[in-house]
Amino acid sequence: MNKSNTVIGFIGTGVMGKSMASHLIRAGYTVIVYNRTPSKTEELVRMGALWEGTVAGLAARSRVIITMVGYPRDVEEVYLGENGIVDSARPGTFLIDMTTSSPSLAEKIYNEAEARGLHSLDAPVSGGDVGAREAKLAIMVGGDPGDFEKVLPVLRLMGNSIVFQGGAGAGQHTKMCNQIAIASNMIGVCEALAYAKKSGLDAQTVLKSIGTGAAGSWSLNNLAPRILAGNFEPGFYVKHFIKDMNIALEAAAEMGLDTPGLALARSLYHRLAQEGEDNSGTQALYKLFV
């Protein structure tokens, strides 16, 4: 896409969205930003982004619209609500939802968008705050292959692993696979560190061995050091991880698939949230084991 005539609207400038939008600004695109909390866009505006006070106003001015909001209900409101994106965007606009959301909602948005002459893609991401900051996100995309190819230059500014997964909803289904794998893995990471502590080992030294062997994982290598440093700040919120696990469990149930590891992980994270950790990072699960 030509930077000189492609205006990108970005909705949702939180922990990850702010970094993602910043890469588009640095690449030379005209970027319009909207957030329900205007203060969360101030740094981007200082970088050169344009502020827009409504979703409808942003949609009407943009050629590409990217959303990175919190929950499926927020996605539905932003896209399909009164004066939402689908109502307000010009025909030919590309809509890219990068929120982790419901596969069935992604299909619904795609169908509504197609009826209005809009191009809809579901493109959830993995990599947390670090991946967003370093433009190294894994991006999983569902929609039409031709639309994917057209927006690929934009996606490449935010991620380094960008894979087209299939039709509408396929990106979200792939993200559910990602979250299912992470859910049980986080239990293992936290139990391993608790075991190392209880047995009198130096956990930092333990990581030097197990992080490079068969136990190695993104969570072990990136979140375990934060745990050992007592850093439970959110790269990804507990409350959002619970949301993702709820979506995955509902989708699995619809397909008749039993996921006991995922169910266990959700129960532990629910317990963690009840103890006041819903705004902590997912690595705070460790607190249940020590």
C-alpha positions, 0 to 999 in steps of 0.5 A, spaced: 500 500 500 502 506 498 504 510 504 502 517 501 495 516 500 493 510 505 490 513 511 490 508 517 485 508 523 487 505 529 482 503 535 485 501 541 491 504 544 493 500 550 499 496 552 500 493 545 496 497 541 500 503 542 506 500 540 503 497 534 500 504 532 507 507 533 510 502 528 506 505 523 507 512 524 514 511 524 514 507 517 511 514 514 503 512 514 498 517 516 495 514 522 488 516 526 487 514 533 481 513 537 481 510 544 475 511 549 480 513 554 483 519 550 489 520 554 492 513 552 493 516 545 497 522 547 504 519 546 502 517 539 499 524 537 506 527 540 509 522 535 505 525 529 498 521 529 491 525 528 486 524 534 479 522 532 473 523 537 469 518 534 469 511 531 465 513 525 469 519 524 475 515 524 472 510 519 470 515 514 477 518 514 481 511 513 483 506 508 485 501 513 482 500 520 486 496 525 482 494 532 486 492 538 480 492 543 479 488 549 473 483 549 468 480 544 463 485 546 467 491 545 469 488 538 462 487 536 460 494 538 466 497 535 464 494 528 457 492 528 454 497 533 450 504 531 455 508 528 460 503 528 465 501 523 461 497 518 456 503 518 461 508 517 467 506 513 467 507 505 466 501 500 473 498 499 476 500 506 480 494 509 478 492 516 483 488 520 481 486 527 487 484 531 483 483 538 483 476 540 476 475 539 470 469 538 471 466 531 464 466 530 464 473 531 469 474 526 465 470 521 459 475 522 463 481 521 466 478 515 459 477 512 456 484 514 462 487 511 462 484 505 455 486 504 457 493 504 463 492 500 468 492 505 474 487 506 474 484 513 480 480 516 481 477 523 488 477 525 489 476 532 496 476 535 501 473 540 507 475 543 505 480 548 508 487 550 515 485 548 513 482 541 508 489 540 514 493 542 519 490 538 515 489 532 516 481 532 508 479 533 506 472 530 500 474 526 494 469 524 490 471 519 483 469 516 479 472 511 480 472 503 487 471 500 487 477 496 485 482 501 491 478 506 496 480 500 494 487 500 495 489 507 501 484 508 506 490 507 502 493 513 502 487 517 509 486 516 510 493 520 508 490 526 510 482 526 515 478 523 511 471 523 505 473 519 501 467 516 494 466 512 490 461 516 484 460 511 477 463 511 474 468 516 474 466 523 481 462 521 485 467 525 481 467 531 481 459 531 488 459 530 489 464 536 485 459 540 490 453 539 495 458 541 492 460 548 490 453 549 498 451 548 500 457 553 494 455 558 497 449 560 504 451 559 504 457 564 502 452 569 508 448 568 512 454 568 510 456 575 510 449 578 517 448 575 519 455 579 516 453 585 519 446 585 526 449 584 525 454 590 522 448 594 528 444 593 533 449 594 536 450 587 538 457 584 532 458 580 536 462 575 541 457 574 536 452 573 533 456 567 540 456 564 539 448 563 531 447 562 530 453 558 535 450 552 532 443 553 526 440 551 522 444 556 524 451 553 518 455 551 516 462 550 513 463 556 519 459 560 524 464 557 520 470 557 516 470 563 520 466 568 525 471 568 520 476 570 517 472 575 524 471 579 525 478 578 518 479 582 515 483 576 508 481 575 506 487 571 502 486 565 505 484 558 498 480 557 493 481 563 490 476 567 483 478 565 484 478 558 487 471 558 481 468 562 477 472 556 481 468 551 480 461 555 473 462 555 472 463 548 476 457 547 472 453 551 466 455 548 468 454 541 471 447 543 464 445 546 461 447 540 465 442 536 465 436 541 472 437 544 474 436 551 480 440 553 481 438 560 488 442 561 485 448 558 479 447 564 484 447 569 488 453 567 482 457 567 480 455 574 486 457 577 486 463 573 479 465 576 482 463 583 488 468 581 483 474 579 479 473 585 485 474 589 485 481 586 490 479 580 486 480 574 490 486 572 497 483 573 500 479 568 499 472 566 506 470 570 502 472 576 499 465 576 506 463 580 503 466 586 498 461 587 504 456 588 509 459 593 
